[in-house]
Each structure stands twice: as structure tokens, then as C-alpha cells.
Amino acid sequence: MERSSKYLLIAIATFIFGYLFLRFSYFTSGKDPFAQEIVLIVLGTLVTIAITAALLNKQSEVEIEKEQRVKIFDLRAKLYFELIEFVENILVKNTIDETDLLKLEFLTHKISIIASENVLHSYSGLIETIKETSLDSQISALESDELSTKLANLCGKIRYDLILKENKLSNVQKIINNNIAKLTDIHNEQKDQISR
């Protein structure tokens, strides 16, 4: 932005100096209409060039910012899905081993670079639950439910982080939590039927 401001100031100074020079030339040309018309054509051309240059410069800045936002969005989405797949894998295995903890550590570093503050707070809760769960290496049904709940909470924050157009984060979070609770109830009912 500073660079474009400098260019803008230089362009404005050049335009003012050029205008004053051409105005002086216009009045000194006297009664020769052909010379006055040439001066006016040059002045109009300079104005057109200055406006076009300013518009192209602004358009380039906007395009660069857009490309950066797209790259950041892609990186965030990739890391968030990698995290969800990680939690899915440990829940399917019903165990957490040293390799999982090492992978989680590096995943945490990656997420710390790109995630918003709300996602990081919610992610801390998930990490705490994983830490408590990893003490005995086995994931019980209760721990699995707790991990799913923490992940659901995190998914609400991730959704808001990726789609900034939504203002009602709390409603989305409630819906996600209700969906996870329903799935947990189904899972528990199936376990009860198997144990009978």
C-alpha cells in the first residue's frame, strides 16, 4: 500500500506540473487555434493515461489480495480436514499411540500458523481431551463421545473461520452439537443391544 501511495503522489505531482505547463503553453500560443488544439489534445491524453494507470494499479492490488485469500482458504481447509481425518482415525482404532501423538504435535504447529483465535481456543479443548484420553492409550465409549463433542464444537468454529459471511455462529454450533448427540445416542443404543 505504501508503494502505491508513493506512485499516486508522484503521478499527482507530475499531472499538476504537466497541467500548469500545458496551460502556460496554451495561453502563450496566442491566437493560433491549431497550437491550442494540440495542447488540449496532449492534456487530454495525459489525463487519460493517468486515470488508466491508476485504475490498472488498483486492479492489480485487488487481484493479488484475492489470490492470497484463496491460497489461505485452501490451506486452512486442507489442514482442518486433515485434523478431522486424524480424529476419525484414532476413534476408529480406539487407541492413541506415540505415532498419533507425534502427528498431532506437528498438526498443531501447522494449525497454529493459519487458524483464527476462536478455532485455536476450541482446538485447545480438543487437545486437552486427547491428552486425558491418551493416558491409558485406549479410547473408551465415554471418551469417544467426549472427543466427538469437542470435535463438533471445533467444527462450528472452523465453519465460521472458513465462511465469514455467516453471523449466527451460535445457531450453527447448536445444530452441529445436536447432530453429534443424536449420533452418539444411536451408537450407545447399538452397544446396549449388542451387550444384551
C-alpha positions as CSV (number, residue, x, y, z in Angstrom):
1,M,0.0,0.0,0.0
2,E,2.9,2.5,0.7
3,R,4.3,1.8,-2.7
4,S,1.1,2.6,-4.5
5,S,0.7,5.7,-2.3
6,K,4.1,6.9,-3.5
7,Y,3.3,6.3,-7.1
8,L,0.0,8.1,-6.7
9,L,1.7,11.1,-5.2
10,I,4.3,11.1,-8.0
11,A,1.5,10.8,-10.6
12,I,-0.4,13.7,-9.0
13,A,2.7,15.9,-8.9
14,T,3.5,15.1,-12.5
15,F,-0.1,15.8,-13.5
16,I,-0.2,19.1,-11.8
17,F,3.2,20.2,-13.2
18,G,2.2,19.0,-16.7
19,Y,-1.2,20.8,-16.5
20,L,0.4,24.0,-15.4
21,F,3.0,23.7,-18.2
22,L,0.4,23.0,-20.8
23,R,-1.9,25.8,-19.6
24,F,1.0,28.1,-19.8
25,S,1.7,26.8,-23.4
26,Y,-2.0,27.2,-24.3
27,F,-2.0,30.9,-23.3
28,T,1.3,31.7,-24.8
29,S,0.3,30.1,-28.2
30,G,-1.8,33.2,-28.6
31,K,-4.4,33.3,-31.3
32,D,-3.1,30.3,-33.2
33,P,-6.0,27.8,-32.8
34,F,-4.1,24.9,-34.2
35,A,-1.4,25.2,-31.5
36,Q,-4.1,25.5,-28.8
37,E,-5.9,22.3,-30.1
38,I,-2.6,20.4,-30.0
39,V,-2.0,21.5,-26.4
40,L,-5.6,20.4,-25.5
41,I,-5.1,17.0,-27.2
42,V,-1.8,16.4,-25.2
43,L,-3.5,17.5,-22.0
44,G,-6.5,15.1,-22.6
45,T,-4.1,12.3,-23.5
46,L,-2.1,12.8,-20.3
47,V,-5.3,12.8,-18.2
48,T,-6.5,9.6,-19.8
49,I,-3.1,7.9,-19.3
50,A,-3.0,9.0,-15.6
51,I,-6.5,7.7,-14.9
52,T,-5.9,4.4,-16.7
53,A,-2.6,3.9,-14.9
54,A,-4.3,4.5,-11.5
55,L,-7.1,2.1,-12.3
56,L,-4.7,-0.7,-13.5
57,N,-2.6,-0.3,-10.4
58,K,-5.6,-0.6,-8.1
59,Q,-6.9,-3.6,-10.1
60,S,-3.5,-5.4,-9.8
61,E,-3.6,-4.8,-6.0
62,V,-7.1,-6.3,-5.7
63,E,-6.2,-9.3,-7.8
64,I,-3.1,-10.0,-5.7
65,E,-5.1,-9.8,-2.5
66,K,-7.8,-12.1,-3.9
67,E,-5.1,-14.7,-4.8
68,Q,-3.7,-14.5,-1.3
69,R,-7.1,-15.0,0.3
70,V,-7.8,-18.0,-2.0
71,K,-4.4,-19.6,-1.0
72,I,-5.1,-19.1,2.7
73,F,-8.6,-20.5,2.4
74,D,-7.2,-23.6,0.6
75,L,-4.5,-24.1,3.2
76,R,-7.0,-23.7,6.1
77,A,-9.5,-26.1,4.6
78,K,-6.7,-28.7,3.9
79,L,-5.4,-28.5,7.5
80,Y,-8.8,-28.6,9.1
81,F,-9.8,-31.7,7.1
82,E,-6.5,-33.3,8.0
83,L,-7.3,-32.7,11.6
84,I,-10.8,-34.2,11.2
85,E,-9.4,-37.3,9.5
86,F,-6.8,-37.6,12.3
87,V,-9.5,-37.7,15.0
88,E,-11.6,-40.1,12.8
89,N,-8.6,-42.5,12.6
90,I,-7.9,-42.6,16.3
91,L,-11.6,-43.1,17.1
92,V,-11.9,-45.9,14.6
93,K,-8.7,-47.6,16.0
94,N,-9.9,-47.0,19.6
95,T,-6.3,-46.3,20.6
96,I,-3.8,-43.5,20.7
97,D,-0.1,-44.4,20.3
98,E,3.1,-42.4,20.2
99,T,2.9,-42.0,16.4
100,D,-0.5,-40.5,16.7
101,L,0.7,-38.0,19.4
102,L,3.7,-37.0,17.2
103,K,1.5,-36.5,14.2
104,L,-0.9,-34.4,16.4
105,E,2.0,-32.3,17.6
106,F,3.0,-31.4,14.1
107,L,-0.6,-30.9,13.0
108,T,-0.9,-28.5,16.0
109,H,2.0,-26.4,14.8
110,K,0.5,-26.2,11.3
111,I,-2.9,-25.2,12.6
112,S,-1.3,-22.6,14.9
113,I,0.0,-20.7,11.9
114,I,-3.2,-20.4,10.0
115,A,-6.2,-20.7,12.4
116,S,-8.2,-17.9,13.8
117,E,-8.3,-17.2,17.5
118,N,-11.7,-18.8,18.1
119,V,-10.5,-22.0,16.3
120,L,-7.4,-22.1,18.5
121,H,-9.4,-21.8,21.7
122,S,-11.7,-24.6,20.7
123,Y,-8.8,-26.7,19.4
124,S,-7.2,-26.3,22.9
125,G,-10.2,-28.1,24.4
126,L,-9.9,-30.9,21.9
127,I,-6.1,-31.2,22.7
128,E,-6.9,-31.4,26.4
129,T,-9.4,-34.2,25.8
130,I,-7.0,-36.1,23.7
131,K,-4.3,-35.7,26.4
132,E,-6.6,-37.1,29.0
133,T,-7.6,-39.9,26.7
134,S,-4.1,-40.8,25.8
135,L,-3.1,-41.6,29.4
136,D,-4.2,-45.3,29.1
137,S,-3.8,-45.5,25.3
138,Q,-7.3,-46.9,24.9
139,I,-10.4,-44.9,24.0
140,S,-13.5,-45.8,25.9
141,A,-17.0,-45.1,24.6
142,L,-17.3,-42.2,27.0
143,E,-14.0,-40.8,25.8
144,S,-15.1,-41.3,22.2
145,D,-18.3,-39.3,22.9
146,E,-16.4,-36.6,24.5
147,L,-13.9,-36.4,21.6
148,S,-16.8,-36.2,19.2
149,T,-18.4,-33.4,21.2
150,K,-15.2,-31.4,21.3
151,L,-14.7,-32.0,17.6
152,A,-18.2,-30.9,16.9
153,N,-17.6,-27.7,18.8
154,L,-14.4,-27.2,16.8
155,C,-16.2,-27.8,13.5
156,G,-18.5,-25.0,14.3
157,K,-15.6,-22.6,14.8
158,I,-13.9,-24.0,11.7
159,R,-17.0,-23.4,9.6
160,Y,-17.1,-19.8,10.8
161,D,-13.4,-19.4,10.1
162,L,-13.8,-20.6,6.5
163,I,-17.2,-19.0,5.7
164,L,-17.0,-15.5,7.2
165,K,-20.4,-14.5,5.7
166,E,-22.4,-16.1,8.5
167,N,-23.2,-14.0,11.5
168,K,-25.1,-16.6,13.5
169,L,-22.3,-18.9,14.7
170,S,-24.3,-20.0,17.8
171,N,-27.1,-21.5,15.8
172,V,-24.8,-23.4,13.6
173,Q,-22.9,-24.6,16.7
174,K,-26.2,-25.8,18.3
175,I,-27.2,-27.7,15.2
176,I,-23.8,-29.4,15.0
177,N,-23.9,-30.4,18.7
178,N,-27.4,-31.8,18.3
179,N,-26.3,-33.9,15.3
180,I,-23.4,-35.3,17.2
181,A,-25.6,-36.0,20.2
182,K,-28.1,-37.9,18.0
183,L,-25.3,-40.0,16.5
184,T,-23.8,-40.7,20.0
185,D,-27.3,-41.9,21.2
186,I,-27.5,-44.2,18.2
187,H,-24.0,-45.5,18.9
188,N,-24.9,-46.1,22.6
189,E,-28.1,-47.9,21.7
190,Q,-26.3,-50.2,19.3
191,K,-23.8,-51.1,22.1
192,D,-26.6,-51.8,24.5
193,Q,-28.3,-54.1,22.0
194,I,-25.1,-56.0,21.4
195,S,-24.4,-56.4,25.1
196,R,-27.9,-57.9,25.7
